[in-house]
């Protein structure tokens, strides 16, 4: 059986990383799997890019720009610019050789000019079984990736809070109607990495009637594992050996969903109870971010190397993730696999990743006081060696070999031609 994965991103973004890892896990365990992306970030077996020539890459960039422009005219303000996708622009993949040869099409995150709703309709018209891993809520909303407190997707999207002019028949209403037509009579099976997202999907008017399975993102536990010599790792990274290091990823501090202000407040409240503690910050950082954090900061910048990221997790004593709404963050399972416990809010799929008071701490959502309590507990009141062992052991069920078998079983049940 030939499986083809479709993803906007290759090695970047949570959804892109999850898609690449699943493809790698399947290939490594003997399945015939390929990944098709708009363009590759590096040469990799079983990964193909649509845009490999300079002209093709310019065309792909133009599609992205047009896709964003199609929403720019409707956006409430620039803070929601990447929070909504109309999916009007994309490539026609239905005649691509890999699509034609595939027995099962496995969609991942396909927005931002890769796959439009019309392109999706053409793929679905081929009659091939379709598996779709949801990395956010987009598949069953009128265009938003996370709905926040809005629950109109349960009946019919309209009066959308992301739009400049919410109305009964606004853009979200029209996208919702278009999806209803595209999804009709499709042999489609949804996959969600978290039970949280599965529960939301089941209540949706668009996709609630389709089969759904909860299959977490896989991780290579042979690479993501604790280091036997954390002091040596710290010296390699020019980090202090005699300090406790708290890790934080600063991706978009302006996005309220990421909860940056809560980690600021929690650190201020916990500061006096965290002696000899310093921060390691990776991602989009700058002087403003560093100045807003009340502990000494080691800015690591954007980390593109997975090997470097593994060393960073291994060097840390704990990882804090203050997201207010998230599906199944790769960073959480990456940290745990490296033996680094995690403190985060009990929101989205995060409670399915962290075992409270065993592999980390689940704080009350939007409570900087409880987030501070979690940091104090983890850094002051635990047996570090025991918690690190428990953290690493907790993600072994997500290892490549285990998840490849589970996904292989799913593909067989979808009815694709050929043997897995």
Legacy VTK file of the C-alpha trace (Angstrom):
# vtk DataFile Version 3.0
C-alpha trace
ASCII
DATASET POLYDATA
POINTS 420 float
0.000 0.000 0.000
1.365 3.410 -0.985
0.746 6.270 1.437
1.203 9.903 0.410
1.363 12.656 3.017
0.550 16.248 2.038
1.916 19.081 4.189
2.528 22.799 3.691
5.756 22.599 5.684
8.671 20.191 5.598
10.895 20.739 8.660
9.346 23.829 10.284
6.225 24.453 12.337
4.630 21.953 14.680
2.385 20.419 12.022
5.177 20.170 9.464
7.517 18.508 11.944
4.799 16.032 12.957
4.084 15.133 9.309
7.773 14.655 8.512
8.299 12.491 11.578
5.325 10.286 10.766
6.569 9.785 7.224
10.046 8.970 8.559
8.612 6.538 11.120
6.601 4.702 8.467
9.553 4.469 6.055
11.894 3.304 8.802
9.452 0.543 9.681
9.113 -0.758 6.134
6.006 1.011 4.847
5.804 2.619 1.399
5.337 6.246 2.445
6.100 9.577 0.743
5.753 13.209 1.795
4.788 15.905 -0.717
5.422 19.544 0.264
5.421 22.868 -1.647
9.217 22.951 -1.363
11.811 20.971 0.553
14.027 22.559 3.186
16.754 19.987 2.589
17.213 16.778 0.601
15.526 13.855 2.350
14.582 10.370 1.124
10.889 9.901 0.415
10.244 13.668 0.493
9.353 15.576 -2.699
8.855 19.290 -3.252
6.607 20.832 -5.878
8.917 23.816 -6.269
12.534 22.879 -6.891
13.576 25.440 -9.534
13.935 29.178 -8.797
10.860 29.958 -10.913
8.781 27.291 -9.162
9.842 28.648 -5.776
8.798 32.159 -6.787
5.437 30.751 -7.869
5.020 29.021 -4.510
5.852 32.289 -2.725
3.291 34.097 -4.885
0.629 31.567 -3.903
1.399 32.172 -0.242
1.189 35.950 -0.745
-2.098 35.679 -2.627
-3.537 33.404 0.036
-2.694 35.906 2.779
-3.937 38.810 0.659
-7.287 37.057 0.279
-7.716 37.323 4.043
-6.009 40.676 4.571
-9.045 42.400 3.079
-11.253 40.821 5.758
-9.055 40.621 8.879
-10.131 42.333 12.088
-6.575 43.580 12.711
-3.024 42.380 12.161
-2.996 40.283 15.343
-5.244 37.706 13.605
-3.471 37.824 10.228
-2.312 34.195 10.422
-5.192 32.904 12.540
-7.673 32.441 9.679
-7.319 30.756 6.273
-9.957 31.093 3.517
-8.082 28.471 1.405
-8.884 30.196 -1.862
-5.406 29.766 -3.345
-3.445 26.566 -3.919
-2.045 23.993 -6.315
-3.994 21.370 -8.248
-2.318 18.192 -7.014
-4.824 15.729 -8.460
-2.630 14.934 -11.486
0.683 14.777 -9.657
2.347 11.363 -10.197
2.666 10.699 -6.467
-1.030 11.442 -5.969
-1.989 9.229 -8.890
0.126 6.342 -7.546
-1.039 6.596 -3.937
-3.487 4.133 -2.394
-4.146 6.397 0.606
-3.897 10.181 0.758
-2.910 11.493 4.190
-3.522 15.222 4.633
-1.854 17.262 7.352
-1.731 21.093 7.603
-2.197 22.283 3.999
-3.095 25.995 4.143
-1.114 29.133 3.171
-1.291 28.565 -0.579
-0.537 24.836 -0.793
-4.001 23.315 -1.078
-7.151 25.342 -1.718
-10.650 24.073 -1.085
-11.053 23.639 -4.829
-7.804 21.653 -4.929
-9.074 19.572 -2.029
-12.286 18.876 -3.927
-10.280 17.605 -6.905
-8.245 15.315 -4.664
-11.370 13.947 -3.012
-12.991 13.332 -6.424
-10.305 10.725 -7.163
-12.165 8.385 -4.809
-9.078 7.376 -2.838
-9.360 6.822 0.926
-8.347 10.011 2.743
-6.836 10.219 6.208
-6.572 13.743 7.614
-4.529 14.509 10.716
-5.817 17.701 12.311
-3.141 19.881 13.870
-5.688 22.558 14.786
-9.422 23.222 14.358
-9.380 24.553 10.768
-10.983 21.522 9.091
-14.249 22.003 10.958
-14.503 25.798 11.248
-15.345 28.552 8.811
-11.646 29.418 8.529
-10.105 30.003 11.958
-7.368 27.695 13.218
-8.404 28.028 16.859
-11.835 29.379 17.740
-11.112 30.639 21.262
-14.400 31.061 23.091
-16.488 31.020 19.882
-18.528 27.831 19.386
-20.437 28.678 16.229
-18.657 25.817 14.420
-21.068 23.522 16.330
-23.963 24.792 14.204
-22.806 27.149 11.442
-20.003 29.704 11.360
-21.081 33.352 10.926
-20.570 36.656 12.767
-16.915 35.653 12.989
-14.869 37.508 15.665
-11.743 37.343 13.464
-13.347 39.480 10.730
-13.456 43.245 10.272
-17.173 43.140 9.449
-18.809 40.122 11.120
-22.181 39.382 9.568
-24.723 36.638 9.001
-23.251 35.733 5.610
-19.660 36.835 6.155
-16.481 35.125 4.936
-16.648 32.464 7.662
-20.202 31.584 6.591
-19.136 31.224 2.962
-16.065 29.114 3.761
-18.205 26.896 5.993
-20.717 26.376 3.171
-17.904 25.607 0.734
-16.461 22.987 3.073
-19.861 21.326 3.427
-19.942 20.832 -0.333
-16.315 19.650 -0.543
-16.685 17.103 2.283
-19.887 15.536 0.957
-19.636 11.783 0.216
-15.861 11.595 0.781
-14.235 8.411 2.214
-12.611 10.524 4.888
-11.174 9.486 8.265
-9.976 12.141 10.681
-7.049 11.670 13.056
-6.455 13.934 16.031
-3.285 13.815 18.147
-5.324 14.652 21.259
-8.649 13.542 22.714
-9.362 17.237 23.329
-9.434 17.975 19.593
-11.360 14.781 18.871
-14.071 15.856 21.314
-14.362 19.258 19.622
-14.539 17.684 16.177
-17.336 15.327 17.224
-19.497 18.303 18.204
-18.937 20.146 14.911
-21.603 20.506 12.251
-19.068 20.081 9.436
-17.124 16.986 10.415
-18.881 15.436 13.399
-20.273 12.586 11.324
-16.935 11.289 10.040
-14.878 8.565 11.725
-12.157 9.945 13.995
-9.227 8.243 15.734
-6.886 9.642 18.361
-3.291 8.908 17.322
-0.593 11.104 18.898
2.356 12.476 16.954
5.318 10.065 16.978
8.779 10.852 18.294
12.113 9.136 17.762
13.039 8.124 21.316
16.387 6.800 20.134
17.413 10.398 19.370
15.302 12.334 21.854
16.582 10.869 25.111
18.250 12.070 28.336
21.969 12.798 28.259
24.228 10.827 30.624
26.325 13.993 31.150
24.214 17.157 31.373
27.175 19.186 32.619
29.093 18.418 29.447
26.076 19.383 27.316
25.906 22.733 29.141
29.572 23.398 28.542
29.061 22.689 24.822
26.252 25.278 24.787
28.217 27.839 26.874
25.675 27.591 29.681
26.406 27.665 33.425
26.925 24.273 35.023
26.148 25.453 38.564
22.732 27.023 37.937
19.241 25.596 37.524
18.073 26.301 33.989
14.437 26.828 33.050
13.652 26.532 29.333
11.059 28.672 27.544
10.201 28.913 23.850
9.375 32.423 22.649
7.586 31.973 19.324
5.153 34.863 19.076
4.876 36.921 22.245
2.149 39.070 20.657
-0.201 36.088 20.203
-2.488 35.954 23.276
-2.983 32.211 22.697
0.685 31.620 23.548
0.239 33.050 27.064
3.478 35.048 27.276
2.149 37.454 29.897
1.340 34.573 32.250
4.884 33.247 32.217
6.126 36.803 32.872
3.820 37.142 35.864
4.589 33.646 37.170
8.337 34.249 37.066
7.965 37.536 38.937
5.929 35.802 41.636
8.251 32.802 41.877
11.542 34.682 41.586
12.349 34.828 45.291
11.731 31.073 45.581
13.957 30.192 42.642
17.503 30.991 43.789
20.294 30.229 41.334
17.742 29.840 38.532
18.245 31.284 35.062
16.278 31.173 31.828
17.139 29.621 28.478
14.965 31.188 25.764
14.761 29.906 22.191
12.751 31.221 19.272
11.963 34.786 18.250
13.690 36.743 20.969
15.051 40.262 21.233
16.039 42.845 23.839
12.378 43.556 24.596
11.618 39.902 25.312
14.699 39.461 27.485
13.979 42.662 29.437
10.414 41.517 30.121
11.606 38.355 31.868
12.631 38.788 35.529
15.423 36.174 35.602
18.832 36.195 33.900
18.295 35.157 30.272
20.415 33.069 27.918
19.016 33.873 24.447
19.510 30.906 22.130
17.802 32.452 19.099
15.935 30.462 16.465
17.108 26.856 16.498
16.840 25.080 13.139
18.969 22.050 13.991
17.101 19.209 15.657
20.342 17.936 17.186
20.927 21.359 18.737
17.370 21.410 20.084
17.888 18.001 21.684
20.983 19.302 23.491
19.008 22.308 24.719
16.285 20.078 26.200
18.941 17.848 27.771
20.618 20.864 29.383
17.438 22.191 31.013
16.055 21.356 34.451
12.486 22.122 33.380
10.498 23.439 30.417
7.591 25.872 30.772
4.831 26.193 28.157
2.123 28.784 28.982
-0.129 28.149 25.942
-3.812 28.851 26.541
-5.046 26.768 23.607
-2.996 24.077 21.890
-3.584 20.675 20.330
-0.576 18.433 21.026
2.601 20.545 21.188
5.668 18.713 19.874
7.806 20.697 22.302
6.171 18.988 25.275
6.894 15.431 24.137
10.354 16.446 22.930
11.209 17.834 26.356
9.786 14.827 28.192
11.641 12.403 25.908
14.889 14.167 26.824
14.084 13.675 30.502
13.106 17.288 31.139
9.798 17.713 33.033
7.264 20.303 31.861
5.114 22.948 33.565
2.083 24.122 31.607
-1.574 25.061 31.770
-4.165 22.280 31.787
-5.563 23.371 28.427
-6.135 21.711 25.055
-4.240 18.446 24.670
-1.500 19.337 27.179
-3.124 17.377 30.067
-2.812 14.280 27.860
0.944 14.810 27.648
1.884 15.775 31.218
1.095 13.576 34.214
0.502 16.009 37.067
3.084 15.790 39.879
4.830 12.907 38.103
6.285 14.172 34.806
5.551 17.833 35.410
2.897 20.201 36.698
-0.504 21.113 35.224
-1.515 24.592 36.328
-4.987 26.058 36.422
-5.547 27.846 33.073
-4.775 31.584 33.111
-3.508 31.401 36.699
-0.037 32.897 36.969
-0.156 32.026 40.687
-0.572 28.313 39.965
1.999 28.447 37.167
4.430 29.949 39.689
3.531 27.223 42.190
4.319 24.619 39.557
7.730 26.087 38.859
8.546 26.259 42.576
7.376 22.667 43.111
9.322 21.284 40.183
12.566 23.119 40.853
12.549 22.904 44.655
10.472 19.997 45.904
11.044 17.016 43.608
13.605 14.267 43.260
15.175 15.475 39.980
16.539 12.083 38.928
13.220 10.328 39.536
11.158 12.957 37.700
13.550 12.933 34.739
13.259 9.153 34.466
9.468 9.298 34.698
9.369 12.018 32.042
11.448 10.002 29.557
9.496 6.802 30.209
6.146 8.553 29.654
6.701 9.077 25.909
7.923 5.586 25.030
4.420 4.645 23.771
4.903 7.363 21.089
8.097 5.833 19.682
8.422 5.528 15.903
7.976 1.744 15.794
4.864 1.796 17.998
3.146 4.624 16.122
4.089 3.237 12.677
2.234 0.047 13.561
-0.798 1.980 14.799
-0.972 4.117 11.664
-0.380 1.060 9.463
-3.399 -0.567 11.085
-5.453 2.562 10.361
-4.461 2.567 6.675
-5.496 -1.072 6.357
-8.893 -0.277 7.825
-9.480 2.617 5.402
-9.655 0.096 2.558
-6.738 1.306 0.443
-5.514 -1.118 -2.220
-2.364 -3.108 -1.554
-0.735 -4.507 1.578
0.889 -2.429 4.291
LINES 1 421
420 0 1 2 3 4 5 6 7 8 9 10 11 12 13 14 15 16 17 18 19 20 21 22 23 24 25 26 27 28 29 30 31 32 33 34 35 36 37 38 39 40 41 42 43 44 45 46 47 48 49 50 51 52 53 54 55 56 57 58 59 60 61 62 63 64 65 66 67 68 69 70 71 72 73 74 75 76 77 78 79 80 81 82 83 84 85 86 87 88 89 90 91 92 93 94 95 96 97 98 99 100 101 102 103 104 105 106 107 108 109 110 111 112 113 114 115 116 117 118 119 120 121 122 123 124 125 126 127 128 129 130 131 132 133 134 135 136 137 138 139 140 141 142 143 144 145 146 147 148 149 150 151 152 153 154 155 156 157 158 159 160 161 162 163 164 165 166 167 168 169 170 171 172 173 174 175 176 177 178 179 180 181 182 183 184 185 186 187 188 189 190 191 192 193 194 195 196 197 198 199 200 201 202 203 204 205 206 207 208 209 210 211 212 213 214 215 216 217 218 219 220 221 222 223 224 225 226 227 228 229 230 231 232 233 234 235 236 237 238 239 240 241 242 243 244 245 246 247 248 249 250 251 252 253 254 255 256 257 258 259 260 261 262 263 264 265 266 267 268 269 270 271 272 273 274 275 276 277 278 279 280 281 282 283 284 285 286 287 288 289 290 291 292 293 294 295 296 297 298 299 300 301 302 303 304 305 306 307 308 309 310 311 312 313 314 315 316 317 318 319 320 321 322 323 324 325 326 327 328 329 330 331 332 333 334 335 336 337 338 339 340 341 342 343 344 345 346 347 348 349 350 351 352 353 354 355 356 357 358 359 360 361 362 363 364 365 366 367 368 369 370 371 372 373 374 375 376 377 378 379 380 381 382 383 384 385 386 387 388 389 390 391 392 393 394 395 396 397 398 399 400 401 402 403 404 405 406 407 408 409 410 411 412 413 414 415 416 417 418 419
